[in-house]
Amino acid sequence: MFRSEDTRHSFTDHLYKALVQAGISTFRDNDEIDRGQDLKPEIEKAITESRAYQRRNFNNFVLPVFYQVDPLDVRNQQQSFAIETKDGAECSIWTKDNVSTWKASLTEVADLSGLVLFSGSETDFIAKVVDTIDCTLDWKLVSTLAHLIGIETRGESITSWLNDEQPSENFLANCGMGGGGKTTLAQHVYNSNKHKFELSSFLQDIGRDHRQPHDLLGLQKQLLTDIIRGKNIRVSNVSEGTSKIEETLQTRKVLIILDDIVENDELAALLGKKGVHTQSKIIITTRRLDIYAWFGSILLEFYNLVNH
């Protein structure tokens, strides 16, 4: 939620746009609120309905952003944050009880782990705020079955490979016949490890969804949305989509799961041929056992469910 007259058309506006583009629902009040007056009902509603509302009541989180503000001033209520009781008819809300409550709230906020910007790039700072919120809320967990016995053990070797920052290969193929649990294992591995990467994407049932050229274009747009963090990805054809994917994969540390690859053209369209960031990891599930031939000179780790 945003409310600031001083930064409404600068920092706050830029941060709001970045959050929305990242797919994070964000409320911004566009009307003035008199200083010292109670929050409007619509703002109260937005706060209580947000996923970050009241960490102590719902085990969620609050992220203070100190923009051109010293947290010490907030904690100690000094400088522009100094508040005291006031007398007079126009100062009826500045009672001892209210001021004590406000001071306690400021102290609590300042004691939270937040982000501070005094100088430096606002663009980089905004990206850090968005990344922090996105990672904490963990929007992109994929649905998995509950109470899967032995799933952690089955995924140990894959997790070890994901944790290796200097692997001999960036690709892992999970091959096996249908019904063997390839997708379920991939879902578990993804949920357990996505936080270790800058960006992540899970494309499920590719073989089922890829029927026409426009279906492949749709998969590209979904992948680009995940690894670029944009809501309005403009791609007019598969060739253009592959070019954008290649450019992004070379510069960002990403985790990508391509589930149920059936044809070579699916890999070519979704990964390109220019390689990936040295710390990126790509996991492919497929029923095809000849997948080695598709990759040419690219090293490929082979994980066979039959042996696990």
Disulfide bonds with the S-S distance in Angstrom:
none
